[in-house]
Amino acid sequence: MSLSEVNAAKAIFGWPLYSTLNAVSFSGAQPDWRTKVTTFTQFLPVLCITTAIWAIGWATSIWLLASIVV
């Protein structure tokens, strides 16, 4: 599994997916299984925070659009 480049469209529509795939591929490149587990667990807070920010952004934009339409 290789690192995937994230452009604007991928970041808007699939940020959690691409960040998880990149974390898994980076962790898999580590030599020792303990290093792999440690690397991935250190990435989990970043994944949670960026996913929450991404979800809040989508929820806000959908809520604003719905309030304009209705």
N, C-alpha and C positions, 0 to 999 in steps of 0.2 A: 504494500500500500504506500503510495507516495503522497507528499504534501500537495494539496490543491490550492491554486491561486484563487483568492477571493476578490472579485471585482464588485462594483456597486450593485449590480442586479442580484448577485449571489448573496451579498450582505443584507440586502433588503428582504429577500424572500426566504433565505435559508441559513441565516447566521448560526443558529444552534447546531444545525446539521454539519456545516462545514467546519466549525470550530471543534466539534467532537471528533470528526474524521481526522482533522489535523493533529489533535491531541493523541488519538490512538496510533496514528502512523508515527508520530515523533516518539511516543513511548515505546513502540515496537522496535525502533531503531537502536534502543539502548542495549548494551551487551548482557547485562545480568537481569534476572527476573525481579530481584529486589529493586533495582534501579528503575525498571519498567513500571512497577507498581507505585513506587515513590513518585516518579515523574507524573504519572496520571493522577494520583491523589492530590498532588500539589496543584494540578490544573483545575480540579473540581470547583474550588471557590470562584475562580475566574469564569468558568463555564456557567455557574449559577448566576453570578452577577450580570454577565453580559446577556444571558438569556432573559433575565428579568427586565433589563433595560430594553431589549428588543421587543419583548411582549408588551411592555408599557407603551412603547412607541406605536406599535400596531393598534393596541386597544384605544389609545388616545385618538389616532387618526380615524379609526372606524367610528368611534363615538362622535367626533366632530362632524364627520360626514353624515351620520345618521341624524344628528340634531339639526343639520341644515336641511336635509331632505324632508324630515317629518315635521 
